[in-house]
Amino acid sequence: MMNDRERYLETLLFGSPDRIPFSPGGPRESTLRAWRAQGLPEDVSWYARVRELIGLEPPSSKPRPGVWLRHTMIPEFEEKVIEEREDSLIVQDWKGNICEISRDFDVSYLRYAKDFVTRRWIRCPVESRADWEAMKRRYDAEDPARLPADLEQLAPTLAERDYPIGVALHGPFWQMREWLGFEGLCILFKDDPDLVRDMVSFWTAYCSRLLERLLAVVPVDYVHVSEDMAYKVKPMVGPDMAREYLSPCWSQWSDILRSYDVPIYDMDSDGFVGDLIPVWIEAGFNVCDPMEVAAGNDLSVFRSEFGQKIAFIGGVDKRAMAAGGAILEAEMARLEPVVRSGGYIPGCDHGIPSDVSWSNMLAYSDILARMTGWKDA
């Protein structure tokens, strides 16, 4: 029987896994709160409880050390409340953004994806070239704090691992959006393309150095790049612009990963990504997630169009999970041919929202376990 690492790689590289990784997706804070009100015990891991109730063996309790790479800014901005209003707070987050959020939340919700939080952007940290020059100083690729202090000691243990490990990076579009804001970034592509190129070049070199520092000591199984650069029907910048401005970064990172035999290069973007997938394949990506169904991503169409050039993770419509019953069953049946064609780890197409009940989560997980070979069909 394969171990988790072998199973993960065999699946995403279109091999012959004994089973497909069981990866249903995870809840946000409000979802977990709803599940506990619906029968999930307070002191029990939701994932362990799911496995128990659908008849799978418990998850491994063995420690699973990994590695990390801190590519975010050092030092960070002070997290603080600037103004309290009747129904909202004006806050500064750790990235230097000034924004308005509901009083139901606090600044920590802007640091971690704990829940679905709507915010109104007021000011972003880079509004001039002087701001940009100051921002650069927060990204020193040689800072010892950017890699685990015990990386050399971890290396022999990790070499014997039976589970996949990897690191995550912000892609250039994502990172520029954090500096400039979404509107500011999109306008900058037209108003000052040379500044966009400078930012991309800086981010490319900075993250390349971090990757080389890490991979020279510990080979990893995957690098996950977050971009979130698409709306419901179209990308935020078109394929030609992505190819011109962003592909040089993606491609340079891809070259580094290939030189260190990293097998999985995974692009993460919400929205409809069909127009961008060809650009990502050209740049070296071989996996894409989370494949939101509401945005029009159809894995059957993509598999026909792109074959084994790219694998997928996610792709189960969260709306069908919420509906349950025959709608859920039809959704899972829709994805069955893609599962059978390989190169696909099915799971929720984003964080699981609170309208997915605990009972529907169990029903969905049971179907998923059968589909992926963990239970008899």
TAHUHU-V244336 format. One record per backbone hydrogen bond with DSSP energy under -1.0 kcal/mol. NH is the residue of the N-H (numbers start at 0). CO is the residue of the C=O. Records with the same first field share a line. If there is no record, write none. Layout:
# TAHUHU-V244336
NH = CO, CO
This chain:
# TAHUHU-V244336
4 = 161
6 = 2
7 = 3
8 = 4
9 = 5
10 = 6
11 = 7
12 = 8
13 = 10
14 = 9
19 = 371
27 = 351
28 = 113
31 = 27
32 = 28
33 = 29
34 = 30
35 = 31
36 = 32
37 = 33
39 = 34
43 = 40
48 = 44
49 = 45
50 = 46
51 = 47
52 = 48
53 = 49
55 = 50
69 = 145
70 = 68
73 = 137
76 = 93
79 = 91
81 = 89
82 = 89
84 = 87
88 = 100
89 = 82
90 = 98
91 = 79
92 = 96
95 = 92
97 = 122
98 = 90
99 = 119
100 = 88
102 = 86
104 = 101
108 = 105
109 = 106
110 = 107
111 = 107
113 = 111
119 = 99
121 = 97
122 = 97
125 = 178
131 = 127
132 = 128
133 = 129
134 = 130
135 = 131
137 = 134
138 = 135
142 = 139
145 = 142
146 = 143
150 = 147
153 = 149
154 = 150
157 = 153
158 = 154
159 = 156
160 = 157
166 = 221
168 = 223
170 = 225
174 = 170
175 = 171
176 = 172
177 = 173
178 = 174
179 = 175
180 = 176
184 = 180
185 = 181
186 = 182
187 = 183
188 = 184
189 = 186
190 = 186
191 = 187
195 = 191
196 = 192
197 = 193
198 = 194
199 = 195
200 = 196
201 = 197
202 = 198
203 = 199
204 = 200
205 = 201
206 = 202
207 = 203
208 = 204
209 = 205
210 = 206
211 = 207
212 = 208
213 = 209
214 = 210
215 = 211
216 = 213
217 = 213
220 = 164
221 = 164
222 = 263
223 = 166
224 = 265
225 = 168
226 = 267
227 = 267
230 = 233
235 = 228
241 = 237
242 = 238
243 = 239
244 = 240
245 = 241
246 = 241
249 = 245
250 = 246
251 = 247
252 = 248
253 = 249
254 = 250
255 = 251
256 = 252
257 = 253
258 = 254
259 = 255
260 = 257
261 = 256
263 = 220
265 = 222
266 = 286
267 = 224
268 = 288
271 = 230
275 = 272
276 = 272
279 = 275
280 = 276
281 = 277
282 = 278
283 = 280
284 = 279
285 = 264
286 = 264
287 = 310
288 = 266
295 = 292
296 = 291
301 = 297
302 = 298
303 = 299
304 = 300
305 = 301
306 = 302
308 = 305
310 = 285
311 = 342
312 = 287
313 = 344
314 = 289
315 = 346
320 = 316
321 = 317
322 = 318
323 = 319
326 = 323
327 = 323
328 = 324
329 = 325
330 = 326
331 = 327
332 = 328
333 = 329
334 = 330
338 = 334
339 = 335
340 = 336
341 = 338
342 = 10
344 = 311
346 = 313
347 = 23
348 = 315
351 = 25
355 = 352
360 = 356
361 = 357
362 = 358
363 = 359
364 = 360
365 = 361
366 = 362
367 = 363
368 = 364
369 = 365
370 = 366
371 = 367
373 = 368
374 = 368
